[in-house]
Amino acid sequence: MAATRERAGRTRLIAGPGLLLVWLYGVMVVGAVSRSAYQIATEFDRAPLAYTLSATAGVVYGFITYTLVRGGERARRAALVCCAAELVGVLTVGTWTLVEPSAFPDATVWSDYGMGYLFIPVLLPLTALYWLRRARAAERPAP
C-alpha cells in the first residue's frame, strides 16, 4: 500500500515533451550500445578509448531513460546529475576530438559534439536539463 502511495505521488517526468526525451534517449541507447558492442567485439585494439567512451555514453543514456520513465523526485535529481555529467562528457570529448584528433582513430558518439548523430548528443542533455528543472518548478506550490 505504501508503494502504491509513493508511485501515485511521483512527479510524472514523461508527460508532454518528456515523452519525446524518453524516446530520443531510447534511440541513443540502442545506437550507442549496439555500435560500441560491435566495435569492442570486432576491433577493440583499433580504438579502445573511442569504443569505451561510446559504451559509457550508452550506459549513461540508459540510466537517464530509466530515471525519466521511473519518475519521482529522486529519479528527477538523479537524471539531472546524469544529464549534467553527460553534457560535460560531450563538451570534453567533443573538444578533445577537435584539438587532438589523433587520440581518436575512430569516432565516438560524442566526437565533434555528436556531429555523426546530428548533434543530438549535445542538444539532448541541454533539453533534458531544461525539462527536468521545469518539471521541478511546476511541482512547487504557488506562494
Summary of the structure (lengths in Angstrom):
residues: 143
radius of gyration: 16.9
end to end distance: 31.4
largest distance: 58.9
contacts: 446
relative contact order: 0.16
helix: 82%
strand: 0%
